[in-house]
Amino acid sequence: MTFIDFKKLLLDAEMSIPKFTELIKVSEKNIQAYKKKKRVPNTIAVIATCFAKMNKEEIDFKTLINDLELEKKEKKGAGFSKKKSIKEKTKK
């Protein structure tokens, strides 16, 4: 799916990209990165399509998704610092 088609589906779901990313607990930066690629992954396309269809059918999908209590993944360490901490543990 193209990024443009994805954005159209979000409009049909009455959502912005920030609201979409907050609801499904992903980084807005990650979603915006697909803009450069001009395509979104299949999973994101499926989610946006379902949200648009549910909104059209007047199904309260936002409450449904919130009830899942999804957790946003946090980055733990970055680059060299992560490798360094592993090496330090093995030395001890």
Residue frames as a rotation matrix with the C-alpha (Angstrom) as fourth column:
MET 1
0.586 0.811 0.000 0.00
0.811 -0.586 0.000 0.00
0.000 0.000 -1.000 0.00
THR 2
-0.163 -0.632 0.758 1.30
0.529 -0.704 -0.473 3.45
0.833 0.324 0.449 -0.80
PHE 3
-0.790 -0.182 -0.585 1.83
0.603 -0.403 -0.688 5.99
-0.110 -0.897 0.428 1.95
ILE 4
-0.858 0.513 0.021 -0.77
-0.481 -0.817 0.317 8.24
0.180 0.262 0.948 0.29
ASP 5
-0.121 0.830 -0.544 -3.37
-0.141 0.528 0.837 5.45
0.983 0.178 0.053 0.38
PHE 6
-0.383 -0.120 -0.916 -2.48
0.817 0.418 -0.397 4.86
0.431 -0.900 -0.063 4.03
LYS 7
-0.970 -0.016 -0.242 -3.09
0.137 -0.861 -0.490 8.53
-0.200 -0.509 0.837 4.86
LYS 8
-0.550 0.829 -0.098 -6.44
-0.576 -0.292 0.763 8.42
0.604 0.477 0.639 3.02
LEU 9
-0.057 0.501 -0.864 -7.48
0.394 0.806 0.441 5.45
0.918 -0.315 -0.243 5.15
LEU 10
-0.700 -0.231 -0.676 -6.54
0.714 -0.202 -0.671 7.35
0.019 -0.952 0.306 8.29
LEU 11
-0.897 0.440 0.024 -8.82
-0.436 -0.894 0.107 10.18
0.068 0.085 0.994 7.13
ASP 12
-0.172 0.855 -0.490 -11.61
-0.325 0.420 0.847 7.63
0.930 0.305 0.205 6.64
ALA 13
-0.062 0.069 -0.996 -10.93
0.777 0.629 -0.005 6.42
0.626 -0.774 -0.093 10.18
GLU 14
0.752 0.319 0.576 -10.99
0.035 -0.893 0.449 10.06
0.658 -0.318 -0.683 11.36
MET 15
0.742 -0.601 -0.297 -7.44
0.492 0.187 0.850 9.81
-0.455 -0.777 0.435 12.68
SER 16
0.723 -0.668 -0.176 -4.19
-0.673 -0.623 -0.398 11.68
0.156 0.406 -0.901 12.29
ILE 17
0.238 -0.728 -0.643 -0.81
-0.017 0.658 -0.753 9.97
0.971 0.190 0.144 12.20
PRO 18
-0.675 -0.519 0.524 -0.04
-0.515 -0.176 -0.839 11.03
0.528 -0.836 -0.149 15.81
LYS 19
0.055 0.777 0.627 -3.39
-0.977 0.171 -0.126 9.64
-0.205 -0.606 0.769 17.02
PHE 20
0.755 0.167 -0.634 -2.85
-0.429 0.857 -0.285 6.42
0.496 0.487 0.719 15.05
THR 21
-0.132 -0.917 -0.377 0.63
-0.087 0.389 -0.917 5.87
0.987 -0.088 -0.131 16.48
GLU 22
-0.604 -0.026 0.796 -0.54
-0.772 -0.228 -0.593 6.60
0.197 -0.973 0.118 20.01
LEU 23
0.428 0.879 0.209 -3.42
-0.901 0.434 0.020 4.14
-0.073 -0.197 0.978 19.69
ILE 24
0.896 -0.072 -0.437 -1.32
-0.076 0.947 -0.312 1.25
0.437 0.313 0.844 18.39
LYS 25
0.826 -0.555 0.101 1.70
-0.173 -0.079 0.982 2.18
-0.537 -0.828 -0.161 20.54
VAL 26
0.353 -0.772 0.529 4.32
0.933 0.333 -0.135 2.63
-0.072 0.541 0.838 17.84
SER 27
-0.333 -0.595 -0.731 6.75
0.484 -0.774 0.409 5.45
-0.809 -0.218 0.546 17.26
GLU 28
0.749 0.581 -0.319 5.46
0.093 -0.569 -0.817 8.27
-0.656 0.583 -0.480 15.09
LYS 29
0.052 -0.846 -0.530 9.00
-0.779 -0.367 0.509 8.55
-0.625 0.386 -0.678 13.75
ASN 30
-0.672 -0.276 0.687 8.79
0.062 0.903 0.424 4.97
-0.738 0.328 -0.590 12.44
ILE 31
0.250 0.853 0.459 5.51
0.698 0.170 -0.696 5.64
-0.671 0.494 -0.553 10.62
GLN 32
0.734 -0.007 -0.680 6.83
-0.301 -0.900 -0.316 8.89
-0.609 0.436 -0.662 9.15
ALA 33
-0.346 -0.938 0.025 9.88
-0.455 0.191 0.870 6.99
-0.820 0.289 -0.493 7.84
TYR 34
-0.225 0.338 0.914 7.56
0.655 0.747 -0.115 5.09
-0.722 0.573 -0.389 5.49
LYS 35
0.727 0.480 -0.491 6.81
0.040 -0.743 -0.668 8.38
-0.686 0.465 -0.560 3.78
LYS 36
-0.003 -0.833 -0.553 10.31
-0.807 -0.325 0.493 8.34
-0.591 0.448 -0.671 2.24
LYS 37
-0.794 -0.280 0.540 9.86
-0.029 0.904 0.426 4.72
-0.607 0.323 -0.726 1.14
LYS 38
-0.616 0.653 -0.441 6.45
-0.783 -0.444 0.436 5.68
0.088 0.614 0.785 -0.29
ARG 39
-0.016 0.599 -0.801 4.97
-0.188 0.785 0.591 2.41
0.982 0.160 0.100 1.00
VAL 40
0.008 0.060 0.998 3.80
-1.000 -0.027 0.009 1.07
0.028 -0.998 0.060 4.34
PRO 41
-0.934 -0.356 0.030 4.30
-0.357 0.930 -0.090 -2.50
0.004 -0.095 -0.996 5.61
ASN 42
-0.510 0.759 -0.404 1.44
0.081 0.510 0.856 -4.95
0.856 0.404 -0.322 5.20
THR 43
-0.401 0.363 -0.841 0.63
0.900 0.327 -0.288 -4.98
0.171 -0.872 -0.458 8.92
ILE 44
-0.765 0.105 -0.636 0.22
0.155 -0.928 -0.339 -1.19
-0.626 -0.358 0.693 9.03
ALA 45
-0.831 0.470 -0.299 -1.91
-0.458 -0.271 0.847 -1.32
0.317 0.840 0.440 5.86
VAL 46
-0.436 0.675 -0.596 -4.17
0.486 0.733 0.475 -3.98
0.758 -0.083 -0.647 7.41
ILE 47
-0.510 0.208 -0.835 -4.58
0.807 -0.221 -0.548 -2.02
-0.298 -0.953 -0.055 10.64
ALA 48
-0.845 0.160 -0.510 -5.44
-0.220 -0.974 0.058 1.23
-0.487 0.161 0.858 8.82
THR 49
-0.730 0.593 -0.340 -7.90
-0.272 0.204 0.941 -0.59
0.627 0.779 0.012 6.53
CYS 50
-0.378 0.574 -0.726 -9.64
0.779 0.621 0.086 -2.21
0.500 -0.533 -0.682 9.50
PHE 51
-0.641 0.104 -0.761 -9.84
0.526 -0.662 -0.533 1.09
-0.559 -0.742 0.370 11.37
ALA 52
-0.884 0.305 -0.354 -11.37
-0.456 -0.729 0.511 2.84
-0.102 0.613 0.783 8.34
LYS 53
-0.546 0.694 -0.470 -13.93
0.013 0.567 0.823 0.05
0.838 0.443 -0.319 7.82
MET 54
-0.406 0.379 -0.831 -14.85
0.898 0.334 -0.286 -0.11
0.169 -0.863 -0.476 11.51
ASN 55
-0.804 0.098 -0.586 -15.28
0.135 -0.931 -0.340 3.66
-0.579 -0.352 0.735 11.62
LYS 56
-0.795 0.524 -0.305 -17.56
-0.490 -0.260 0.832 3.50
0.357 0.811 0.463 8.57
GLU 57
-0.255 0.687 -0.681 -19.60
0.305 0.725 0.617 0.78
0.918 -0.050 -0.394 10.32
GLU 58
0.213 0.285 0.935 -19.67
-0.619 -0.701 0.354 2.96
0.756 -0.654 0.027 13.48
ILE 59
0.686 -0.143 -0.713 -17.75
0.516 0.787 0.338 0.40
0.513 -0.600 0.614 15.53
ASP 60
0.868 -0.357 0.344 -15.88
-0.490 -0.723 0.487 1.92
0.075 -0.591 -0.803 18.47
PHE 61
0.676 -0.656 -0.335 -12.48
0.374 0.697 -0.611 0.52
0.635 0.288 0.717 17.50
LYS 62
-0.055 -0.739 0.672 -10.55
-0.400 -0.600 -0.692 2.99
0.915 -0.307 -0.263 19.68
THR 63
0.302 0.236 0.924 -12.01
-0.952 0.114 0.282 1.54
-0.039 -0.965 0.260 22.87
LEU 64
0.995 0.068 -0.075 -11.46
-0.079 0.984 -0.160 -1.97
0.063 0.165 0.984 21.52
ILE 65
0.361 -0.932 -0.028 -7.76
0.269 0.133 -0.954 -1.25
0.893 0.337 0.299 20.93
ASN 66
-0.112 -0.376 0.920 -7.33
-0.726 -0.601 -0.334 0.62
0.679 -0.705 -0.206 24.23
ASP 67
0.696 0.475 0.538 -8.80
-0.716 0.511 0.475 -2.37
-0.049 -0.716 0.696 26.06
LEU 68
0.776 -0.481 -0.407 -5.89
0.213 0.809 -0.548 -4.47
0.593 0.339 0.730 24.75
GLU 69
0.898 -0.439 -0.034 -3.58
-0.168 -0.412 0.896 -2.45
-0.407 -0.798 -0.443 27.02
LEU 70
0.704 -0.672 0.230 -0.80
0.545 0.305 -0.781 -2.43
0.454 0.675 0.581 24.43
GLU 71
0.637 -0.585 -0.502 2.61
0.285 -0.426 0.859 -1.33
-0.716 -0.690 -0.105 25.64
LYS 72
0.903 -0.394 -0.173 4.97
-0.369 -0.503 -0.782 0.86
0.221 0.769 -0.599 23.69
LYS 73
0.640 -0.753 -0.149 8.37
0.763 0.646 0.016 -0.74
0.084 -0.124 0.989 23.23
GLU 74
0.892 -0.428 -0.146 11.20
-0.361 -0.868 0.340 1.37
-0.272 -0.251 -0.929 24.56
LYS 75
0.540 -0.797 -0.270 14.70
-0.078 0.272 -0.959 1.25
0.838 0.539 0.085 23.17
LYS 76
0.947 -0.319 0.027 17.13
0.023 0.152 0.988 -0.14
-0.319 -0.935 0.151 25.70
GLY 77
0.035 -0.999 -0.038 20.61
0.207 -0.030 0.978 1.12
-0.978 -0.042 0.206 25.07
ALA 78
0.947 0.222 -0.232 21.98
-0.164 -0.285 -0.944 2.15
-0.276 0.932 -0.234 21.74
GLY 79
0.713 -0.657 -0.245 24.88
-0.362 -0.046 -0.931 1.13
0.601 0.752 -0.270 19.57
PHE 80
-0.157 -0.955 -0.251 28.21
-0.131 0.272 -0.953 0.90
0.979 -0.116 -0.168 21.32
SER 81
-0.391 0.007 0.920 26.92
-0.890 -0.260 -0.376 1.41
0.237 -0.966 0.107 24.84
LYS 82
0.699 0.693 0.174 24.87
-0.714 0.691 0.117 -1.78
-0.039 -0.206 0.978 24.61
LYS 83
0.645 -0.532 -0.548 27.85
0.067 0.754 -0.654 -3.82
0.761 0.385 0.522 23.41
LYS 84
-0.335 -0.817 0.470 30.04
-0.410 -0.322 -0.853 -2.27
0.848 -0.478 -0.227 26.07
SER 85
0.016 0.412 0.911 27.68
-1.000 0.020 0.008 -3.25
-0.015 -0.911 0.412 28.88
ILE 86
0.933 0.288 -0.217 27.61
-0.310 0.948 -0.076 -6.86
0.183 0.138 0.973 27.61
LYS 87
0.255 -0.928 -0.272 31.43
0.100 0.305 -0.947 -7.00
0.962 0.215 0.171 27.53
GLU 88
-0.363 -0.365 0.857 31.63
-0.737 -0.451 -0.504 -5.55
0.570 -0.815 -0.105 31.03
LYS 89
0.516 0.651 0.556 29.29
-0.852 0.457 0.255 -8.26
-0.088 -0.606 0.791 32.36
THR 90
0.898 -0.190 -0.397 31.36
0.024 0.922 -0.388 -11.04
0.440 0.338 0.832 30.83
LYS 91
-0.067 -0.979 0.191 34.58
-0.196 -0.175 -0.965 -9.70
0.978 -0.102 -0.180 32.38
LYS 92
-0.103 0.080 0.991 33.15
-0.953 -0.293 -0.076 -9.90
0.284 -0.953 0.106 35.89
